[in-house]
Amino acid sequence: MIISDLELFYILYPNSKIIGVTGTNGKTTTVLLIKTILDTLYKVHLGGNIGIPLFDLMSEVNFENEIILIECSSYMLKDTYLFHPNIFLVTNIYPNHLDHHLNFKDYVEAKLKTIKRMKNNDILIYHHDLKDYQQITEFQGNKQEVDDKNNRVLEIKNNDIFYQGHLLKYLKGYHNFINLKLALEVGKEFKINLDSIIDNLVNFKAPSFRLEKIFDSDKVKIYNDSKSTNFLSLIRSLEFFKDDKSSIHLILGGLKRKEDWYELKNYLCNLKCVYVYGENRYAIKKVLDENKQKNFIFETLEETINVLQINNNETNIILFSPGAPSTDQYKNYIERGIKFNEYILKKVRLI
């Protein structure tokens, strides 16, 4: 039997207080929001898929009166047999990693299998789009469902998020509105005073390369969304700009894998031009051509940036949201994001 580090960690620390967070997108931002909220009262250890190995957290005191917050990937969860957290949070589920899992059903099973082992006193928190998944409907314990609606504590208006009337300066968009709603449910379970976390949330910054504005002038605004490693992430970015009247130049592409780009046709209406690079460029170009969307294709990201056309007579948005993994040309999305910044900022300085 093969077990993951998550399973072994649980075997070694079965009595620890564990919060697990999974989902296709939004995991990292959500665990960081949870940590920001809980840090006001508790000692929180953060590890897992966020990049901190679980065994770097090993404690001589067995985590007594402390919380272990784990970002759980499908790879980690698939090879578990006993593991179940005290609180399990699911952000969303969409087809992903189908080059590793047999199919979407297998991917879902990996993501949600731990729910079957959760006890009645455990807590399951999830977005309402997931309510019909069998694992969630059959869970008999404490379930907290999060919807998309504003409430007296949290509101979203034109992509701006307000917590108790305070603008969250660095957290924007519907996707982060949902991430924060989910995180606040965890805060409620630990009886965190809402007023005590206002300052922490107002100054909270999402991790880099997640629809991050890296340049802003009268004529050009540039967003680096290198963490967009799947189709859903790309769509979330396009939805963020759906009401913007600027000329939007989209740059995307990357590793070729099992991905249906046909649905991209539903999100092209306000794009000025699309620049495609990478291993999957021809599959994407086919959809763009069929829908008469102006586009150019290139082999590398650097070539793409070099020929990027910006009209100084109009307001331009340059959106780098690859919608695909980086590993056809880069070590990871972080290296890709750093290189994009290097290429595009050099380009802007020369304009």
WONOR-V292912 format. One record per pair of residues at least 24 apart in sequence whose ideal C-beta (glycine too) atoms are under 10 Angstrom apart, sorted by the first residue. I is the first residue (numbers start at 0). J is the second residue. D is the distance in Angstrom with one decimal. If there is no record, write none. Layout:
I;J;D / I;J;D
//
This chain:
0;78;8.5 / 0;80;7.5 / 1;77;9.5 / 1;78;5.4 / 2;78;5.3 / 2;79;7.0 / 2;80;6.8 / 2;81;8.9 / 2;82;9.0 / 3;53;9.4 / 3;71;9.4 / 3;72;9.2 / 3;74;7.2 / 3;75;4.8 / 3;76;7.5 / 3;77;7.2 / 3;78;4.0 / 3;79;5.9 / 3;80;9.7 / 3;82;8.3 / 4;46;9.5 / 4;47;8.6 / 4;52;7.1 / 4;53;5.3 / 4;54;6.8 / 4;75;7.0 / 4;78;9.1 / 4;79;9.9 / 5;46;9.6 / 5;47;7.1 / 5;48;9.4 / 5;53;6.6 / 5;69;6.9 / 5;71;6.6 / 5;72;9.0 / 5;74;9.4 / 5;75;4.4 / 5;76;6.9 / 5;77;9.7 / 5;78;7.9 / 5;79;5.7 / 5;82;5.7 / 5;84;9.8 / 5;113;9.2 / 6;75;8.4 / 6;76;9.2 / 6;77;10.0 / 6;78;6.3 / 6;79;4.4 / 6;80;6.4 / 6;81;6.5 / 6;82;5.2 / 7;53;8.3 / 7;54;8.3 / 7;78;9.8 / 7;79;9.5 / 7;82;9.3 / 8;46;8.5 / 8;47;9.1 / 8;52;9.5 / 8;53;4.4 / 8;54;6.8 / 8;56;8.0 / 8;57;8.7 / 8;67;8.3 / 8;69;8.2 / 8;75;9.7 / 8;82;8.2 / 9;53;9.2 / 9;67;9.6 / 9;69;9.5 / 9;79;7.4 / 9;80;9.7 / 9;81;6.2 / 9;82;4.2 / 9;83;8.0 / 9;84;8.6 / 9;113;9.8 / 10;80;9.6 / 10;81;6.6 / 10;82;8.3 / 11;53;9.6 / 11;54;8.9 / 11;57;8.1 / 11;61;9.2 / 12;53;9.4 / 12;56;9.1 / 12;57;8.6 / 12;58;8.2 / 12;61;6.5 / 12;62;6.2 / 12;67;7.5 / 13;61;9.9 / 13;81;8.1 / 13;82;9.5 / 14;61;7.2 / 14;62;8.4 / 14;63;8.7 / 15;44;9.0 / 15;56;9.7 / 15;58;8.7 / 15;61;7.0 / 15;62;4.3 / 15;63;8.5 / 15;65;7.7 / 15;66;8.4 / 15;67;5.4 / 15;84;9.6 / 15;85;8.8 / 16;41;8.9 / 16;43;9.8 / 16;44;10.0 / 16;62;7.1 / 16;63;9.3 / 16;64;8.3 / 16;65;7.1 / 16;66;5.1 / 16;67;6.6 / 16;68;9.6 / 16;84;8.8 / 16;85;5.6 / 16;86;8.6 / 16;189;9.7 / 17;44;9.8 / 17;62;8.9 / 17;66;7.8 / 17;67;4.9 / 17;68;8.0 / 17;69;6.4 / 17;71;9.9 / 17;82;8.4 / 17;83;8.3 / 17;84;4.1 / 17;85;5.6 / 17;86;7.7 / 17;87;8.9 / 17;121;9.8 / 18;43;8.6 / 18;45;9.8 / 18;66;6.4 / 18;67;7.2 / 18;68;4.9 / 18;69;7.0 / 18;70;10.0 / 18;71;10.0 / 18;84;5.9 / 18;85;6.9 / 18;86;4.5 / 18;87;7.8 / 18;88;7.1 / 18;122;9.1 / 18;124;9.4 / 18;185;6.4 / 18;188;9.1 / 18;189;9.4 / 19;47;8.2 / 19;67;9.1 / 19;68;8.3 / 19;69;5.2 / 19;70;8.2 / 19;71;4.9 / 19;75;9.4 / 19;76;8.3 / 19;82;8.1 / 19;83;8.2 / 19;84;3.7 / 19;85;8.7 / 19;86;7.2 / 19;87;4.9 / 19;88;7.0 / 19;89;9.2 / 19;113;7.0 / 19;117;9.9 / 20;47;8.4 / 20;48;9.0 / 20;49;9.3 / 20;68;7.4 / 20;69;7.1 / 20;70;5.5 / 20;71;6.4 / 20;84;8.9 / 20;86;8.9 / 20;87;7.9 / 20;88;4.7 / 20;89;8.0 / 20;90;7.2 / 20;124;9.1 / 20;178;9.8 / 20;181;8.3 / 20;182;8.9 / 20;185;8.8 / 21;47;9.6 / 21;48;8.6 / 21;69;9.1 / 21;70;7.7 / 21;71;4.4 / 21;72;7.3 / 21;73;7.4 / 21;75;8.6 / 21;76;6.5 / 21;84;9.8 / 21;87;7.6 / 21;88;7.5 / 21;89;5.7 / 21;90;7.4 / 21;91;9.7 / 21;92;8.6 / 21;109;9.2 / 21;110;5.5 / 21;111;8.2 / 21;113;8.4 / 22;70;9.5 / 22;71;9.0 / 22;72;9.9 / 22;73;9.7 / 22;88;7.9 / 22;89;5.5 / 22;90;3.0 / 22;91;5.0 / 22;92;6.6 / 22;93;9.1 / 22;95;9.8 / 22;110;7.6 / 22;125;9.0 / 22;126;8.3 / 22;129;9.0 / 22;178;9.3 / 22;181;8.9 / 23;73;8.7 / 23;89;9.5 / 23;90;7.4 / 23;91;5.4 / 23;92;5.6 / 23;93;4.7 / 23;94;8.1 / 23;95;4.9 / 23;96;8.7 / 23;106;8.7 / 23;110;8.1 / 23;228;10.0 / 23;229;6.8 / 23;230;9.9 / 23;231;6.1 / 23;232;8.6 / 24;90;6.6 / 24;91;6.0 / 24;92;9.5 / 24;93;7.5 / 24;95;8.4 / 24;174;7.1 / 24;178;9.2 / 24;209;9.6 / 24;226;8.7 / 24;227;8.8 / 24;228;8.8 / 24;229;7.2 / 24;231;5.6 / 24;232;5.5 / 24;235;7.1 / 25;90;4.2 / 25;91;6.6 / 25;126;9.3 / 25;174;6.1 / 25;175;8.0 / 25;177;7.2 / 25;178;4.8 / 25;181;8.1 / 25;205;10.0 / 25;209;9.2 / 25;231;9.7 / 25;232;9.3 / 25;235;9.0 / 26;70;5.0 / 26;71;7.7 / 26;72;7.9 / 26;88;9.0 / 26;89;9.6 / 26;90;6.2 / 26;91;9.6 / 26;178;9.0 / 27;70;6.2 / 27;178;9.5 / 27;205;8.6 / 27;206;5.7 / 27;209;8.1 / 27;226;8.1 / 28;90;8.9 / 28;170;8.4 / 28;174;8.3 / 28;175;6.5 / 28;178;5.0 / 28;179;8.6 / 28;182;8.7 / 28;203;9.3 / 28;205;5.2 / 28;206;6.5 / 28;209;6.6 / 28;226;9.4 / 29;68;10.0 / 29;70;8.3 / 29;88;6.9 / 29;89;10.0 / 29;90;5.8 / 29;175;9.2 / 29;177;8.9 / 29;178;4.6 / 29;179;8.2 / 29;180;9.8 / 29;181;5.8 / 29;182;5.6 / 29;185;9.0 / 30;68;5.6 / 30;69;7.9 / 30;70;4.8 / 30;71;9.5 / 30;88;8.7 / 30;90;10.0 / 30;178;9.6 / 30;182;8.3 / 30;185;9.8 / 31;68;9.3 / 31;70;9.2 / 31;178;9.2 / 31;182;8.7 / 31;203;7.7 / 31;204;9.1 / 31;205;7.7 / 31;206;6.8 / 32;170;8.4 / 32;175;8.6 / 32;178;6.1 / 32;179;5.7 / 32;180;9.8 / 32;181;8.1 / 32;182;3.8 / 32;183;8.2 / 32;185;8.8 / 32;186;9.1 / 32;196;9.9 / 32;199;9.5 / 32;200;7.9 / 32;203;6.7 / 32;205;8.8 / 33;66;9.2 / 33;68;6.0 / 33;70;10.0 / 33;86;9.2 / 33;88;7.8 / 33;178;9.5 / 33;179;9.8 / 33;181;8.4 / 33;182;4.7 / 33;183;9.1 / 33;184;9.5 / 33;185;5.0 / 33;186;7.6 / 33;189;9.5 / 34;66;9.0 / 34;68;5.8 / 34;182;9.0 / 34;185;9.9 / 34;199;9.9 / 35;179;9.9 / 35;182;8.0 / 35;186;9.5 / 35;196;7.2 / 35;199;5.0 / 35;200;6.8 / 35;202;9.2 / 35;203;5.5 / 36;179;9.2 / 36;182;5.9 / 36;183;7.0 / 36;185;6.9 / 36;186;4.3 / 36;187;9.6 / 36;189;8.1 / 36;191;5.7 / 36;193;9.6 / 36;195;9.2 / 36;196;5.4 / 36;199;7.2 / 36;200;7.7 / 36;203;9.5 / 37;66;6.3 / 37;68;7.6 / 37;182;9.2 / 37;185;7.2 / 37;186;6.9 / 37;188;9.9 / 37;189;6.1 / 37;191;6.8 / 37;196;9.2 / 38;66;9.8 / 38;191;9.8 / 38;196;8.9 / 38;199;7.5 / 39;186;8.9 / 39;189;9.6 / 39;191;6.3 / 39;192;7.8 / 39;195;5.1 / 39;196;5.7 / 39;198;9.7 / 39;199;6.8 / 40;66;9.9 / 40;186;9.5 / 40;189;7.0 / 40;190;8.3 / 40;191;6.3 / 40;192;8.4 / 40;195;8.0 / 40;196;9.7 / 41;65;7.1 / 41;66;5.3 / 41;68;9.8 / 41;189;6.8 / 41;191;8.9 / 42;66;7.0 / 43;67;8.0 / 43;68;5.4 / 44;68;6.8 / 44;69;8.9 / 45;69;8.0 / 45;70;7.9 / 46;70;7.7 / 47;71;5.9 / 47;72;7.5 / 47;75;6.7 / 48;72;4.3 / 48;73;9.4 / 48;74;8.2 / 48;75;6.5 / 48;76;9.9 / 49;206;8.9 / 50;331;10.0 / 50;333;9.5 / 66;185;9.7 / 66;189;8.1 / 68;185;8.9 / 71;109;9.9 / 71;110;8.4 / 71;113;8.0 / 72;96;8.5 / 72;109;8.9 / 72;110;9.0 / 73;99;7.8 / 73;100;6.8 / 73;105;9.1 / 73;106;5.9 / 73;107;8.9 / 73;108;9.2 / 73;109;4.3 / 73;110;5.3 / 73;111;9.7 / 73;112;9.8 / 74;99;7.0 / 74;100;9.2 / 74;109;7.8 / 75;109;8.9 / 76;108;9.4 / 76;109;5.3 / 76;110;6.2 / 76;111;8.3 / 76;112;6.4 / 76;113;6.0 / 77;105;8.5 / 77;106;9.0 / 77;108;8.1 / 77;109;3.9 / 77;110;8.7 / 77;112;7.5 / 78;109;8.8 / 79;109;9.1 / 79;112;7.1 / 79;113;6.3 / 79;116;8.4 / 80;112;9.0 / 80;113;9.8 / 80;116;8.3 / 81;113;9.5 / 81;116;7.0 / 82;112;9.3 / 82;113;5.9 / 82;116;7.2 / 83;112;9.7 / 83;113;5.2 / 83;114;8.0 / 83;115;8.5 / 83;116;4.1 / 83;117;4.7 / 83;118;7.2 / 83;121;6.5 / 84;113;7.1 / 84;116;9.8 / 84;117;7.7 / 84;121;7.2 / 84;122;8.9 / 84;123;9.6 / 85;117;8.7 / 85;118;8.8 / 85;120;8.2 / 85;121;5.6 / 85;122;6.9 / 85;188;9.1 / 86;117;9.5 / 86;121;7.0 / 86;122;4.6 / 86;123;7.9 / 86;124;6.7 / 86;141;9.2 / 86;143;9.3 / 86;184;8.9 / 86;185;6.2 / 86;188;6.3 / 86;189;9.0 / 87;111;9.0 / 87;113;6.3 / 87;114;6.6 / 87;116;9.9 / 87;117;6.4 / 87;121;7.0 / 87;122;7.4 / 87;123;5.4 / 87;124;7.3 / 87;125;8.5 / 87;138;9.3 / 87;140;9.7 / 88;122;8.8 / 88;123;8.0 / 88;124;4.4 / 88;125;7.1 / 88;126;9.4 / 88;143;9.0 / 88;145;9.3 / 88;178;10.0 / 88;181;5.7 / 88;182;8.1 / 88;184;7.6 / 88;185;6.6 / 89;114;8.5 / 89;123;7.7 / 89;124;7.4 / 89;125;4.4 / 89;126;7.1 / 89;128;9.9 / 89;129;5.9 / 89;132;8.7 / 89;134;9.4 / 89;135;7.8 / 89;145;10.0 / 89;181;8.5 / 90;124;9.5 / 90;125;8.2 / 90;126;6.4 / 90;129;9.0 / 90;145;9.5 / 90;174;9.0 / 90;177;7.3 / 90;178;6.7 / 90;181;6.3 / 90;182;9.9 / 91;125;9.0 / 91;126;5.8 / 91;128;6.7 / 91;129;7.2 / 91;174;8.8 / 91;177;7.9 / 91;178;9.7 / 91;181;9.8 / 91;231;7.4 / 91;235;9.7 / 92;125;9.4 / 92;126;9.1 / 92;128;8.3 / 92;129;6.3 / 92;132;7.4 / 92;231;9.6 / 93;128;9.7 / 93;229;7.3 / 93;230;7.6 / 93;231;4.5 / 93;232;9.4 / 93;234;9.2 / 94;229;8.1 / 94;230;7.8 / 94;231;8.3 / 94;257;8.1 / 94;258;8.1 / 94;259;8.2 / 95;228;8.4 / 95;229;5.0 / 95;230;8.4 / 95;231;7.5 / 95;232;9.5 / 95;256;9.6 / 95;257;9.8 / 95;258;9.2 / 95;324;9.9 / 96;228;9.8 / 96;229;8.5 / 96;256;8.7 / 96;257;9.3 / 96;324;9.4 / 97;229;10.0 / 97;256;7.1 / 97;257;4.3 / 97;258;8.0 / 98;254;8.8 / 98;255;9.6 / 98;256;4.7 / 98;257;5.9 / 98;258;9.4 / 98;324;9.0 / 99;256;9.5 / 100;257;9.8 / 102;257;9.1 / 103;257;9.7 / 107;132;7.0 / 107;133;9.3 / 107;134;8.1 / 108;133;9.9 / 108;134;8.3 / 110;134;8.7 / 111;135;7.2 / 111;138;9.5 / 114;138;5.4 / 114;140;9.0 / 114;142;10.0 / 117;141;9.5 / 122;184;8.6 / 122;185;8.5 / 122;188;5.9 / 124;180;9.6 / 124;181;5.9 / 124;182;9.2 / 124;183;9.8 / 124;184;4.8 / 124;185;6.7 / 124;187;9.6 / 124;188;8.2 / 125;181;8.0 / 125;184;9.5 / 126;177;6.1 / 126;178;9.7 / 126;180;8.4 / 126;181;6.9 / 127;177;9.9 / 128;177;9.5 / 141;188;8.6 / 143;181;8.9 / 143;184;5.0 / 143;185;9.1 / 143;187;8.1 / 143;188;8.0 / 144;184;9.2 / 145;177;6.9 / 145;178;9.9 / 145;179;9.9 / 145;180;4.8 / 145;181;5.4 / 145;182;9.8 / 145;183;8.7 / 145;184;6.2 / 146;177;9.1 / 146;180;8.1 / 147;173;7.6 / 147;176;7.9 / 147;177;7.0 / 147;180;8.5 / 148;180;9.3 / 149;176;8.8 / 149;180;10.0 / 150;180;8.6 / 150;183;9.8 / 152;179;9.9 / 152;180;9.1 / 152;183;7.1 / 152;193;6.5 / 153;179;6.4 / 153;180;6.0 / 153;183;6.8 / 153;193;10.0 / 153;200;9.6 / 155;179;9.4 / 155;180;9.6 / 157;242;7.8 / 158;210;9.9 / 158;238;9.6 / 158;239;6.2 / 158;240;9.0 / 158;241;10.0 / 158;242;8.7 / 158;243;9.6 / 160;200;9.0 / 162;193;8.4 / 162;196;8.2 / 162;197;6.5 / 162;199;9.9 / 162;200;5.1 / 162;201;7.3 / 162;203;9.6 / 163;193;6.6 / 163;194;7.6 / 163;196;9.6 / 163;197;6.2 / 163;200;9.0 / 163;201;9.9 / 164;197;9.4 / 165;197;5.7 / 165;198;8.9 / 165;200;7.6 / 165;201;5.3 / 166;201;7.4 / 167;197;9.8 / 167;200;5.9 / 167;201;6.0 / 167;202;8.7 / 167;203;6.7 / 167;204;9.9 / 167;205;9.9 / 168;200;10.0 / 168;201;6.5 / 168;202;7.4 / 168;203;8.9 / 168;204;8.7 / 169;200;9.8 / 169;201;8.7 / 169;202;7.4 / 169;203;6.4 / 169;204;4.4 / 169;205;6.6 / 169;211;9.5 / 169;212;9.8 / 170;200;7.7 / 170;201;9.2 / 170;202;9.9 / 170;203;6.0 / 170;204;7.8 / 170;205;6.0 / 171;205;8.4 / 171;210;7.3 / 171;212;8.8 / 171;239;7.5 / 172;205;9.4 / 172;209;9.5 / 172;210;6.6 / 172;235;7.3 / 172;236;8.6 / 172;238;8.2 / 172;239;5.0 / 172;240;9.9 / 173;235;7.5 / 173;238;6.9 / 173;239;7.6 / 174;205;9.9 / 174;209;9.0 / 174;210;8.3 / 174;231;9.4 / 174;232;8.7 / 174;235;4.9 / 174;236;9.0 / 174;238;8.5 / 174;239;8.1 / 175;203;9.6 / 175;205;6.6 / 175;209;8.6 / 175;210;8.7 / 175;235;9.7 / 175;239;9.9 / 178;205;8.6 / 179;203;8.7 / 206;333;9.6 / 207;332;9.9 / 207;333;7.7 / 207;336;6.6 / 207;337;9.0 / 207;340;9.4 / 208;319;9.1 / 208;332;6.2 / 208;333;6.7 / 208;335;8.1 / 208;336;3.7 / 208;337;8.5 / 208;339;8.5 / 208;340;9.0 / 209;235;9.9 / 209;236;9.4 / 209;332;9.7 / 209;336;9.4 / 210;235;8.0 / 210;236;5.7 / 210;239;6.4 / 210;240;9.6 / 210;318;8.4 / 210;319;9.7 / 210;320;7.5 / 211;319;9.7 / 211;336;8.1 / 211;340;9.2 / 212;316;9.8 / 213;317;9.5 / 213;319;9.1 / 213;336;9.2 / 213;339;8.5 / 213;340;5.8 / 213;343;7.6 / 213;344;7.2 / 213;347;9.7 / 214;317;8.2 / 214;340;9.0 / 214;343;7.4 / 214;344;6.6 / 214;347;6.0 / 214;348;9.9 / 216;314;9.6 / 216;315;9.5 / 216;347;8.1 / 216;350;9.9 / 217;311;9.9 / 217;314;7.6 / 218;245;9.6 / 218;246;9.9 / 218;309;7.8 / 218;310;8.7 / 218;311;5.9 / 218;312;8.7 / 218;313;7.7 / 218;314;6.0 / 218;315;6.2 / 218;347;9.9 / 218;350;8.9 / 219;245;9.4 / 219;246;9.9 / 219;248;9.6 / 219;309;6.4 / 219;311;8.7 / 219;314;7.9 / 219;315;5.0 / 219;316;7.9 / 219;317;6.7 / 219;343;9.6 / 219;346;9.9 / 219;347;6.4 / 219;350;7.8 / 220;245;7.3 / 220;247;9.8 / 220;314;7.8 / 220;315;7.3 / 220;316;5.1 / 220;317;7.3 / 220;318;9.0 / 221;248;9.5 / 221;315;8.8 / 221;316;7.8 / 221;317;4.6 / 221;318;8.1 / 221;319;7.7 / 221;339;9.1 / 221;340;8.8 / 221;343;5.8 / 221;344;8.0 / 221;346;9.5 / 221;347;7.1 / 222;247;9.9 / 222;316;7.0 / 222;317;7.1 / 222;318;5.1 / 222;319;6.7 / 222;320;7.6 / 223;250;10.0 / 223;317;9.3 / 223;318;8.9 / 223;319;5.4 / 223;320;8.8 / 223;335;9.4 / 223;336;5.5 / 223;337;9.3 / 223;339;5.6 / 223;340;6.1 / 223;343;7.9 / 224;250;9.6 / 224;251;9.5 / 224;318;6.8 / 224;319;5.9 / 224;320;4.0 / 224;321;7.6 / 224;322;9.1 / 224;332;9.5 / 224;336;8.5 / 224;339;9.4 / 225;253;9.6 / 225;300;9.8 / 225;319;6.6 / 225;320;8.3 / 225;321;6.6 / 225;325;7.2 / 225;329;8.9 / 225;331;9.2 / 225;332;4.8 / 225;333;7.4 / 225;334;8.8 / 225;335;4.8 / 225;336;3.2 / 225;337;8.3 / 225;338;8.8 / 225;339;6.1 / 225;340;8.9 / 226;320;9.1 / 226;321;9.0 / 226;325;9.6 / 226;331;9.9 / 226;332;5.2 / 226;333;8.5 / 226;335;9.2 / 226;336;7.3 / 227;251;7.9 / 227;253;9.1 / 227;318;9.5 / 227;319;8.2 / 227;320;4.3 / 227;321;5.3 / 227;322;5.5 / 227;323;8.0 / 227;324;10.0 / 227;325;9.9 / 227;332;8.1 / 227;336;9.9 / 228;253;7.6 / 228;254;8.6 / 228;321;7.1 / 228;322;7.8 / 228;323;6.5 / 228;324;5.0 / 228;325;7.0 / 228;326;9.4 / 228;331;9.3 / 228;332;5.8 / 228;335;9.3 / 229;253;9.9 / 229;256;9.3 / 229;258;7.7 / 229;321;9.4 / 229;322;6.7 / 229;323;7.3 / 229;324;7.9 / 230;258;6.0 / 230;259;7.8 / 230;260;7.4 / 230;262;7.2 / 230;263;7.7 / 230;322;5.5 / 230;323;8.1 / 231;322;8.6 / 232;320;6.9 / 232;321;8.4 / 232;322;6.4 / 232;323;9.4 / 233;260;9.7 / 233;263;7.8 / 233;266;8.1 / 233;318;9.4 / 233;320;5.0 / 233;321;7.4 / 233;322;3.2 / 233;323;8.2 / 234;262;7.8 / 234;263;8.3 / 234;265;8.6 / 234;266;6.0 / 234;320;9.1 / 234;322;8.1 / 235;320;8.5 / 236;266;9.5 / 236;318;6.2 / 236;319;9.1 / 236;320;4.0 / 236;321;9.8 / 236;322;8.3 / 237;263;8.8 / 237;265;9.4 / 237;266;4.5 / 237;267;8.5 / 237;268;9.5 / 237;269;8.4 / 237;270;8.0 / 237;318;7.9 / 237;320;7.4 / 237;322;9.3 / 238;266;7.6 / 239;318;8.7 / 239;320;9.3 / 240;266;9.9 / 240;269;7.0 / 240;270;9.0 / 240;316;6.4 / 240;318;6.8 / 240;320;9.8 / 241;266;8.1 / 241;268;8.2 / 241;269;6.5 / 242;269;8.4 / 243;269;7.1 / 243;314;9.0 / 243;316;6.5 / 243;318;9.9 / 244;269;8.1 / 244;313;9.6 / 244;314;7.9 / 244;316;10.0 / 245;269;8.8 / 245;271;8.4 / 245;313;7.5 / 245;314;4.4 / 245;315;6.2 / 245;316;4.6 / 245;317;9.9 / 246;270;8.8 / 246;271;4.0 / 246;272;8.1 / 246;309;8.5 / 246;310;6.5 / 246;312;9.7 / 246;313;5.1 / 246;314;6.7 / 246;315;5.0 / 246;316;7.0 / 246;317;9.6 / 247;271;5.6 / 247;272;8.3 / 247;273;9.3 / 247;314;9.9 / 247;315;7.9 / 247;316;4.7 / 247;317;8.2 / 247;318;6.1 / 248;272;5.3 / 248;273;7.8 / 248;274;6.8 / 248;307;6.7 / 248;308;7.8 / 248;309;7.4 / 248;310;9.6 / 248;315;6.4 / 248;316;6.9 / 248;317;5.0 / 248;318;6.9 / 248;319;9.4 / 249;273;4.8 / 249;274;7.0 / 249;275;8.8 / 249;287;9.9 / 249;292;9.4 / 249;294;9.1 / 249;316;9.0 / 249;317;8.4 / 249;318;5.2 / 249;319;8.2 / 249;320;6.8 / 249;321;9.9 / 249;322;9.3 / 250;274;4.7 / 250;275;7.9 / 250;276;7.4 / 250;297;9.7 / 250;300;7.6 / 250;303;5.9 / 250;304;7.8 / 250;307;7.7 / 250;317;7.1 / 250;318;6.9 / 250;319;4.7 / 250;320;7.5 / 250;321;7.6 / 250;339;8.0 / 250;343;8.8 / 251;275;6.0 / 251;276;8.1 / 251;277;8.2 / 251;279;9.1 / 251;280;9.1 / 251;283;6.7 / 251;294;10.0 / 251;303;9.6 / 251;318;8.7 / 251;319;7.8 / 251;320;6.0 / 251;321;5.1 / 251;322;4.9 / 251;323;7.2 / 252;276;4.5 / 252;277;3.5 / 252;278;7.8 / 252;279;5.9 / 252;280;5.2 / 252;281;9.9 / 252;282;9.4 / 252;283;6.2 / 252;284;9.3 / 252;296;8.1 / 252;297;8.5 / 252;298;9.7 / 252;299;9.8 / 252;300;8.1 / 252;303;8.2 / 252;321;6.0 / 252;322;7.7 / 252;323;6.1 / 252;327;8.7 / 252;328;9.5 / 253;277;4.4 / 253;278;6.8 / 253;279;6.4 / 253;280;9.1 / 253;283;9.8 / 253;300;9.0 / 253;321;4.7 / 253;322;7.4 / 253;323;3.2 / 253;324;5.5 / 253;325;5.6 / 253;326;7.9 / 253;327;5.7 / 253;328;7.5 / 253;329;8.5 / 253;332;9.1 / 253;335;7.8 / 254;278;5.5 / 254;279;6.7 / 254;321;9.1 / 254;323;5.4 / 254;324;4.0 / 254;325;7.0 / 254;326;5.3 / 254;327;4.2 / 254;328;8.4 / 254;329;9.5 / 255;279;4.0 / 255;280;8.7 / 255;281;8.8 / 255;282;6.8 / 255;283;9.7 / 255;323;7.8 / 255;324;9.3 / 255;327;7.0 / 256;323;7.4 / 256;324;7.0 / 256;326;9.8 / 256;327;9.5 / 258;282;7.6 / 258;283;9.1 / 258;322;8.2 / 258;323;7.0 / 258;324;9.8 / 259;286;9.4 / 260;284;9.3 / 260;285;7.6 / 260;286;4.8 / 260;287;8.8 / 260;322;8.4 / 260;323;9.6 / 261;285;9.2 / 261;286;6.0 / 261;289;8.9 / 261;290;9.8 / 262;286;8.7 / 263;287;7.6 / 263;290;8.1 / 263;292;8.8 / 263;322;8.2 / 264;289;7.3 / 264;290;4.6 / 264;292;8.3 / 265;290;9.4 / 267;291;9.0 / 267;292;4.9 / 267;293;9.8 / 267;294;9.7 / 268;292;9.5 / 269;316;9.9 / 270;294;9.1 / 270;316;9.8 / 270;318;8.9 / 271;308;9.2 / 271;309;9.9 / 271;310;8.4 / 271;313;8.6 / 271;315;7.8 / 271;316;8.7 / 272;307;8.9 / 272;308;7.1 / 273;318;9.9 / 274;300;9.3 / 274;302;9.6 / 274;303;4.9 / 274;304;8.5 / 274;306;8.0 / 274;307;6.5 / 274;308;9.1 / 274;317;9.3 / 274;319;9.3 / 275;303;7.9 / 275;321;9.7 / 275;322;9.9 / 276;300;5.4 / 276;301;8.8 / 276;302;6.8 / 276;303;4.6 / 276;304;9.2 / 276;321;8.7 / 276;327;9.5 / 276;328;8.3 / 277;303;9.1 / 277;321;7.4 / 277;323;6.6 / 277;324;9.4 / 277;325;8.7 / 277;327;5.4 / 277;328;6.6 / 277;329;9.9 / 277;335;9.9 / 278;323;8.2 / 278;324;9.5 / 278;326;9.4 / 278;327;4.0 / 278;328;7.9 / 279;321;9.5 / 279;322;8.9 / 279;323;5.8 / 279;324;9.5 / 279;327;7.9 / 280;323;9.9 / 280;327;10.0 / 282;323;9.9 / 283;322;8.2 / 283;323;8.6 / 298;328;8.9 / 299;327;9.9 / 299;328;6.5 / 299;338;9.7 / 299;342;9.7 / 300;325;9.4 / 300;328;7.0 / 300;329;8.3 / 300;335;7.2 / 300;338;6.4 / 300;339;6.4 / 300;342;6.6 / 300;343;9.5 / 301;328;9.5 / 301;338;7.5 / 301;339;9.4 / 301;341;9.0 / 301;342;5.5 / 301;345;10.0 / 302;342;9.6 / 303;339;9.5 / 303;342;8.3 / 303;343;9.7 / 304;338;9.3 / 304;339;7.6 / 304;341;9.2 / 304;342;4.0 / 304;343;5.5 / 304;344;9.7 / 304;345;8.1 / 304;346;5.4 / 304;347;9.8 / 305;342;7.7 / 305;345;9.5 / 305;346;7.3 / 306;346;9.7 / 307;342;9.2 / 307;343;7.8 / 307;346;6.3 / 307;347;9.6 / 307;350;9.6 / 309;346;8.4 / 309;347;8.4 / 309;350;6.2 / 311;350;7.4 / 317;343;6.7 / 317;346;9.1 / 317;347;8.7 / 319;343;7.4
//
